[in-house]
Amino acid sequence: MKSYRSFLLIIITLIFCLTACSSGETSQSEDEVKLILGAYTTPREAYGELIPLFQEYWLDKTGQRVIFEESYLGSGAQSRAVVEGFEADIVALSLEADVIRIQNAGLITHDWKAGEHKGIITTSIVNFAVREGNPKNIQDWNDLAQPDLEILTPNPNTSGGAMWNILAVYGAALRGQIDGVPGDSPESAEEFLKQVLANVSVMDKGARDSILNFEKGIGDLAITYENEILVGKSSGQTYERIIPTSTILIENPIAIIDASVDKHGTRDAAEAFLDFLYTDQAQEIYAQHGLRVVNAQVAAEYEGDYPPVEDLFTVDYFGGWDQIMGEIFGEDGVYNRAILQVQRGE
Amino acid sequence: MKLQKKGLGAWGIILLVMLYTGVLIIAPILALIFGAFSEGLAPALKTLGSSIFLDALWLSLKIALLVVAVQTLLGTIVAWIIVRHDFRGKAFLKSLIDVPFAMSPVVVGYMLLLLFGRNGFLAPIIEPLGIKVAFATPGIFLATLFVSLPFMIKEMIPVIENLDRSQEFAAQTLGADGWSIFWRVIFPQLRTALIYGMTLTFARALGEFGAVLVIGGGIQGRTETTTMYIFRSLDERHFVEAYSAAILLGSFSVMIVLIADWVKRREEKHQSQVETIERL
């Protein structure tokens, strides 16, 4: 009968032991520093190469080892996690609005857009992935409204990439760059957005899910980041990149979270990491992972991989993020009106 | 109804049942195994030795074991109180236990964030104490505890209801104290259900994804559990890593289920022997 008592004993010991060993958080010290990176999902392959390089650089320079803790979530989800208490030292997100959310929560107190590149670390463009050989002969935006086309684009409520996609369609239409759509007419642009949305068969929660589903054979076309296509191609995928005549320049911000670095005592290392990411060496790695870069010299070097866009516009065309979040993605905004009508079958 | 005389219809149904369960469960497992070893054994083994994966696996096991320990202790007590005592609000308590079944794990994660997040209701209490719950191990533990709550209790309630109380009275009459009545008379009758409940709790805890992702944030090497590791590897197109991690995680669960099954059968065999002896 003793075995029953030992059974209970084992359980109790387990509880104590496990609680004891789960409560060991490392603190910063002279020879070791820990940086927490909260990023959106698409550039993770690049960070996989960048982080070891920075670790080496920082060890040589200061004799201090940098340990990284990385988290990759959708841009919006990551931003909300930081606001809710995820103490990332640095955030690298898809769009400025997600950094502004953190700033508005009082966690970023410095002017993170003060630098030479205004807080933007990489850029990309919205373009299309089509099946090998382009069987549906997609050349530009107007081909996306044709009947019997299945389009993949993620859900703008969860995905930063999806918001860029919507801005690209709507902006190109508004600028009169789409055949058959009169420019400067919000009504016609919204009508065209509806036609494209009507062809969307799957709305995933993030850009990566969307392209992975495309790889599984779903859909004829995926609207996505240029870097998603290039990263996919370099891992052996056979789809093709189509760059439309007119598209939006995606600008990905990066920022130090003051509240976190001050609490962790990691400001020096975090700032050094940020500076490092703007060096030629680091920017080249971004460029090798499908991203357009802000460093002009490196950008020139990789020009061949990143063809220029005939009509490239930025968020400024819409009057900035405040305008965009209200007029386009607000509750009664362009996007919600269009998607509601599409869902109702109007 | 005699066993020998099965009509064509009955055979048809049996075949359908076999196909349904067999294909539904075995086909994906086979696909997984082929996927993991599609590039040979070496890449699969390399994954299982990587430190990020081992961190994730250790976290999953730690959480699952801790959750099983707590549920075993508290789940049994809750079940006991529900069966043996009458009190106001008992019906409410009983239906409350089913809530984790009905609720989406992602919602569970968000609820915990609402409690323990930086702006959460409990933030004014835990912040000054320096306790981190959200985006840390305690949050993952709480989320797993929540989603796995019903299993132990649901398993124990019917067994406690069916306990033969005359044995307890007999033991009492013979002068046994409460402690030895529990260990010598009651516990042996609970043991099978206990092990079964522990198994289900363990498997559920190990497999949890949505709730722990939301409350934990999936920080590699710290709050990334094995299921998150698998999910991330798929996202990164590291299919071999994802599949081999999934196989290892799956084997843990299958192993536990098999052990529980074995214990159960041994117990039943033992039981029938006792009955035979009693009849003699």
Chai-1 contact restraints between the chains, C-beta under 6 A:
chainA,res_idxA,chainB,res_idxB,connection_type,confidence,min_distance_angstrom,max_distance_angstrom,comment,restraint_id
A,M1,B,W183,contact,1.0,0.0,6.0,A-B,restraint_1
A,M1,B,R184,contact,1.0,0.0,6.0,A-B,restraint_2
A,Y4,B,W183,contact,1.0,0.0,6.0,A-B,restraint_3
A,Y4,B,F187,contact,1.0,0.0,6.0,A-B,restraint_4
A,I11,B,A69,contact,1.0,0.0,6.0,A-B,restraint_5
A,L14,B,A69,contact,1.0,0.0,6.0,A-B,restraint_6
A,I15,B,A69,contact,1.0,0.0,6.0,A-B,restraint_7
A,L18,B,K62,contact,1.0,0.0,6.0,A-B,restraint_8
A,L18,B,L66,contact,1.0,0.0,6.0,A-B,restraint_9
A,S22,B,T137,contact,1.0,0.0,6.0,A-B,restraint_10
A,E69,B,I219,contact,1.0,0.0,6.0,A-B,restraint_11
A,E69,B,G221,contact,1.0,0.0,6.0,A-B,restraint_12
A,E69,B,R222,contact,1.0,0.0,6.0,A-B,restraint_13
A,E70,B,Q220,contact,1.0,0.0,6.0,A-B,restraint_14
A,S71,B,G217,contact,1.0,0.0,6.0,A-B,restraint_15
A,S71,B,G218,contact,1.0,0.0,6.0,A-B,restraint_16
A,S71,B,I219,contact,1.0,0.0,6.0,A-B,restraint_17
A,A81,B,G217,contact,1.0,0.0,6.0,A-B,restraint_18
A,E84,B,L113,contact,1.0,0.0,6.0,A-B,restraint_19
A,E84,B,G117,contact,1.0,0.0,6.0,A-B,restraint_20
A,E84,B,R118,contact,1.0,0.0,6.0,A-B,restraint_21
A,G85,B,G117,contact,1.0,0.0,6.0,A-B,restraint_22
A,G85,B,R118,contact,1.0,0.0,6.0,A-B,restraint_23
A,G85,B,A134,contact,1.0,0.0,6.0,A-B,restraint_24
A,G85,B,F135,contact,1.0,0.0,6.0,A-B,restraint_25
A,F86,B,F135,contact,1.0,0.0,6.0,A-B,restraint_26
A,F86,B,G217,contact,1.0,0.0,6.0,A-B,restraint_27
A,R208,B,D235,contact,1.0,0.0,6.0,A-B,restraint_28
A,S235,B,R237,contact,1.0,0.0,6.0,A-B,restraint_29
